[in-house]
Amino acid sequence: MSAASMQLMSVEITRLFLGLIIALFHKPIADYILEHERSLVIMFRQRGLAVPATPSTETVRTVYFFIGIFVALFEIGRIWITVH
């Protein structure tokens, strides 16, 4: 493998690990984002803007878990295609 392909492979492996980290830590990530989202909804409603309510905690956690799994699976596919 050339140096350029090794560098490209390291980027893809980094993305794979990022997807796995998102999947592993989906609960604290989702809770953090949801907390800020709820404070924004309260702020907008105090200023008279009608905004929809935030989704449930379980919904947001599930979404972040699937985002992490999707990123990991996508990168596994890219690595497999690159190797073969």
C-alpha positions in Angstrom: 0.0 0.0 0.0 1.2 3.5 -0.8 1.4 6.3 1.8 -1.7 8.0 0.3 -3.8 4.9 0.6 -2.6 4.3 4.1 -3.6 7.8 5.0 -7.0 7.3 3.4 -7.4 4.1 5.3 -6.6 5.8 8.6 -9.3 8.4 8.0 -11.8 5.6 7.3 -10.8 3.7 10.4 -11.1 6.9 12.4 -14.7 7.4 11.1 -15.5 3.8 12.0 -14.3 4.4 15.5 -16.3 7.7 15.6 -19.5 5.8 14.7 -18.8 3.2 17.3 -18.2 5.9 19.9 -21.5 7.6 19.0 -23.3 4.2 19.3 -21.6 3.4 22.7 -22.2 6.9 24.2 -25.6 7.6 22.6 -27.4 8.1 25.9 -25.2 10.9 27.3 -24.9 12.6 23.9 -28.7 12.5 23.4 -29.4 13.7 26.9 -27.0 16.6 26.4 -28.5 17.6 23.1 -32.1 17.2 24.3 -31.4 19.4 27.4 -30.2 22.2 25.2 -33.1 21.7 22.8 -35.6 21.9 25.6 -34.1 25.2 26.8 -34.3 26.6 23.3 -37.9 25.6 23.0 -38.7 27.3 26.3 -36.8 30.5 25.2 -38.7 30.6 21.9 -42.0 30.1 23.6 -41.3 32.9 26.1 -40.7 35.2 23.1 -44.1 34.2 21.6 -43.0 31.8 18.9 -45.0 28.6 18.6 -42.5 25.7 18.2 -43.2 22.0 18.4 -42.3 20.1 21.5 -39.1 18.2 21.7 -39.2 14.4 21.1 -39.1 12.0 23.9 -35.9 11.0 25.6 -36.1 7.4 24.3 -36.7 8.6 20.7 -33.7 10.8 20.7 -31.5 8.1 22.3 -32.7 5.7 19.6 -31.9 8.2 16.8 -28.4 8.8 18.1 -27.8 5.0 18.5 -28.9 4.4 14.9 -26.8 7.3 13.6 -23.7 5.8 15.2 -24.5 2.3 13.9 -25.2 3.7 10.4 -21.8 5.6 10.3 -20.0 2.5 11.5 -21.6 0.2 9.0 -21.1 2.7 6.2 -17.4 2.9 7.0 -17.1 -0.9 7.3 -18.5 -1.1 3.8 -16.1 1.6 2.5 -13.1 -0.2 4.0 -14.3 -3.5 2.6 -14.6 -2.0 -0.9 -11.3 -0.3 -0.6 -9.5 -3.6 0.4 -11.2 -5.7 -2.2 
